[in-house]
């Protein structure tokens, strides 16, 4: 029985090695093509700044990179939990990032969008609610940046 399990694991590893999978951050992977090579539009507000910071953390700053990333961030706030007294206790932030990667201003290589959400509580004081909203916005920008980078790594031609 133990010998059978080893053979199954070995057969699975050989099958994966033969199907052409390569590490994303390997020598010929999309991650090495993006790292330090992606120039982002400069941030214009706090949400843009948090988004750019999250992308830079993963891919490094590419101030003079060969690829240019343009993005548009949209965030909507929705009440999700209403108490018996008709007070909103929990709010949801739904964010969408529409992006385009190009080699120059007119040559779009890849376009796409990602969408996700976070929640925050509105049951505390005004200061606590504002702080919770700011934290939720920061988390949302990190989530959207991670999601966009994962999509780029999958879709970007080698």
ZASE-361379 format. One record per residue (C-alpha): residue in one letter; residue number from 1; x, y, z. Coordinates in steps of 0.5 Angstrom, whole numbers, plus 2048, in hexadecimal, padded with zeros to 3 digits. Each point is the difference from the previous one (the first is absolute). Layout:
% residues N
<pt 'a'; NUM; <X; Y; Z>> ...
END
This chain:
% residues 158
<pt 'x'; 1; <800; 800; 800>> <pt 'x'; 2; <806; 805; 802>> <pt 'x'; 3; <803; 7FE; 7F9>> <pt 'x'; 4; <7FA; 802; 7FC>> <pt 'x'; 5; <7FF; 807; 803>> <pt 'x'; 6; <808; 801; 7FF>> <pt 'x'; 7; <7FE; 7FE; 7F8>> <pt 'x'; 8; <7FA; 804; 800>> <pt 'x'; 9; <804; 807; 803>> <pt 'x'; 10; <806; 7FE; 7FB>> <pt 'x'; 11; <7FB; 800; 7FA>> <pt 'x'; 12; <7FC; 806; 802>> <pt 'x'; 13; <807; 804; 800>> <pt 'x'; 14; <802; 7FD; 7F9>> <pt 'x'; 15; <7FA; 802; 7FD>> <pt 'x'; 16; <800; 807; 803>> <pt 'x'; 17; <807; 801; 7FE>> <pt 'x'; 18; <7FF; 7FE; 7F9>> <pt 'x'; 19; <7FA; 804; 7FF>> <pt 'x'; 20; <804; 807; 7FF>> <pt 'x'; 21; <7FE; 803; 806>> <pt 'x'; 22; <806; 805; 802>> <pt 'x'; 23; <801; 804; 807>> <pt 'x'; 24; <7FD; 807; 7FF>> <pt 'x'; 25; <806; 803; 803>> <pt 'x'; 26; <805; 7FB; 7FC>> <pt 'x'; 27; <805; 802; 7FB>> <pt 'x'; 28; <7FA; 800; 7FA>> <pt 'x'; 29; <7FA; 802; 805>> <pt 'x'; 30; <7FC; 806; 7FF>> <pt 'x'; 31; <802; 802; 807>> <pt 'x'; 32; <807; 802; 7FE>> <pt 'x'; 33; <7FD; 803; 7FA>> <pt 'x'; 34; <7FC; 805; 805>> <pt 'x'; 35; <805; 801; 806>> <pt 'x'; 36; <803; 807; 7FF>> <pt 'x'; 37; <7FD; 801; 7F9>> <pt 'x'; 38; <7F9; 802; 801>> <pt 'x'; 39; <7FF; 808; 801>> <pt 'x'; 40; <7FA; 802; 803>> <pt 'x'; 41; <7FC; 807; 7FF>> <pt 'x'; 42; <802; 804; 806>> <pt 'x'; 43; <7FA; 800; 806>> <pt 'x'; 44; <7FB; 806; 800>> <pt 'x'; 45; <7FD; 7FE; 806>> <pt 'x'; 46; <801; 7FC; 807>> <pt 'x'; 47; <7FC; 7FA; 7FD>> <pt 'x'; 48; <805; 800; 7F9>> <pt 'x'; 49; <806; 801; 805>> <pt 'x'; 50; <7FE; 7FA; 804>> <pt 'x'; 51; <7FF; 7FC; 7FA>> <pt 'x'; 52; <807; 802; 7FD>> <pt 'x'; 53; <803; 7FE; 806>> <pt 'x'; 54; <7FD; 7F9; 800>> <pt 'x'; 55; <802; 7FF; 7F9>> <pt 'x'; 56; <807; 803; 801>> <pt 'x'; 57; <801; 7FB; 806>> <pt 'x'; 58; <7FF; 7FA; 7FC>> <pt 'x'; 59; <803; 802; 7F9>> <pt 'x'; 60; <805; 805; 802>> <pt 'x'; 61; <800; 808; 7FE>> <pt 'x'; 62; <801; 800; 7F9>> <pt 'x'; 63; <801; 807; 7FE>> <pt 'x'; 64; <803; 800; 7F9>> <pt 'x'; 65; <7FD; 7F9; 7FF>> <pt 'x'; 66; <7FF; 7FD; 7F9>> <pt 'x'; 67; <7F8; 7FF; 802>> <pt 'x'; 68; <7FB; 805; 802>> <pt 'x'; 69; <7FA; 7FF; 804>> <pt 'x'; 70; <7FA; 805; 800>> <pt 'x'; 71; <7FB; 7FE; 805>> <pt 'x'; 72; <7F9; 803; 802>> <pt 'x'; 73; <7FD; 7FF; 807>> <pt 'x'; 74; <7F9; 800; 802>> <pt 'x'; 75; <7FD; 7FF; 807>> <pt 'x'; 76; <7F9; 800; 802>> <pt 'x'; 77; <7FD; 7FF; 807>> <pt 'x'; 78; <7FA; 7FC; 802>> <pt 'x'; 79; <7FD; 7FF; 806>> <pt 'x'; 80; <7FF; 7F9; 802>> <pt 'x'; 81; <7FE; 7FF; 807>> <pt 'x'; 82; <7FA; 804; 802>> <pt 'x'; 83; <7FD; 7FF; 807>> <pt 'x'; 84; <7F9; 800; 803>> <pt 'x'; 85; <801; 807; 801>> <pt 'x'; 86; <801; 801; 7F9>> <pt 'x'; 87; <808; 802; 801>> <pt 'x'; 88; <805; 7FE; 7FC>> <pt 'x'; 89; <805; 7FC; 804>> <pt 'x'; 90; <805; 7FD; 7FA>> <pt 'x'; 91; <802; 803; 7FA>> <pt 'x'; 92; <803; 7FD; 7FA>> <pt 'x'; 93; <805; 803; 7FB>> <pt 'x'; 94; <800; 7FD; 7F9>> <pt 'x'; 95; <806; 802; 7FC>> <pt 'x'; 96; <801; 7FF; 7F9>> <pt 'x'; 97; <807; 801; 7FC>> <pt 'x'; 98; <800; 801; 7F9>> <pt 'x'; 99; <807; 7FF; 7FD>> <pt 'x'; 100; <804; 800; 7F9>> <pt 'x'; 101; <807; 7FE; 7FF>> <pt 'x'; 102; <804; 803; 7FA>> <pt 'x'; 103; <807; 801; 7FD>> <pt 'x'; 104; <7FF; 807; 7FF>> <pt 'x'; 105; <7FA; 805; 800>> <pt 'x'; 106; <7FC; 7FD; 7FA>> <pt 'x'; 107; <802; 7F8; 800>> <pt 'x'; 108; <7FB; 7FD; 805>> <pt 'x'; 109; <803; 7F9; 801>> <pt 'x'; 110; <7FB; 7FE; 806>> <pt 'x'; 111; <7FA; 803; 803>> <pt 'x'; 112; <7FB; 7FD; 805>> <pt 'x'; 113; <7FD; 801; 807>> <pt 'x'; 114; <7FF; 7FD; 807>> <pt 'x'; 115; <7FB; 801; 805>> <pt 'x'; 116; <7FF; 7FF; 807>> <pt 'x'; 117; <7FE; 802; 807>> <pt 'x'; 118; <801; 801; 807>> <pt 'x'; 119; <7FC; 802; 806>> <pt 'x'; 120; <800; 804; 806>> <pt 'x'; 121; <7FC; 802; 806>> <pt 'x'; 122; <7FC; 806; 801>> <pt 'x'; 123; <7FE; 7FF; 808>> <pt 'x'; 124; <805; 804; 803>> <pt 'x'; 125; <802; 808; 801>> <pt 'x'; 126; <801; 804; 7FA>> <pt 'x'; 127; <807; 7FF; 801>> <pt 'x'; 128; <800; 7F9; 800>> <pt 'x'; 129; <7FC; 7FF; 7FA>> <pt 'x'; 130; <804; 805; 7FC>> <pt 'x'; 131; <806; 7FC; 802>> <pt 'x'; 132; <7FD; 7F9; 7FE>> <pt 'x'; 133; <7FE; 803; 7FA>> <pt 'x'; 134; <807; 802; 7FE>> <pt 'x'; 135; <803; 7F9; 802>> <pt 'x'; 136; <7FA; 7FD; 7FC>> <pt 'x'; 137; <802; 804; 7FA>> <pt 'x'; 138; <808; 7FF; 801>> <pt 'x'; 139; <7FE; 7F8; 800>> <pt 'x'; 140; <7FC; 801; 7FA>> <pt 'x'; 141; <806; 803; 7FC>> <pt 'x'; 142; <804; 7FA; 802>> <pt 'x'; 143; <7FB; 7FB; 7FE>> <pt 'x'; 144; <7FF; 803; 7F9>> <pt 'x'; 145; <808; 801; 7FF>> <pt 'x'; 146; <801; 7F9; 802>> <pt 'x'; 147; <7FA; 7FE; 7FB>> <pt 'x'; 148; <802; 804; 7FB>> <pt 'x'; 149; <808; 7FE; 800>> <pt 'x'; 150; <7FD; 7F8; 800>> <pt 'x'; 151; <7FC; 802; 7FA>> <pt 'x'; 152; <806; 803; 7FD>> <pt 'x'; 153; <805; 7FA; 801>> <pt 'x'; 154; <7FB; 7FC; 7FD>> <pt 'x'; 155; <7FE; 804; 7FA>> <pt 'x'; 156; <806; 804; 7FE>> <pt 'x'; 157; <804; 7FD; 7FA>> <pt 'x'; 158; <807; 7FD; 802>> 
END
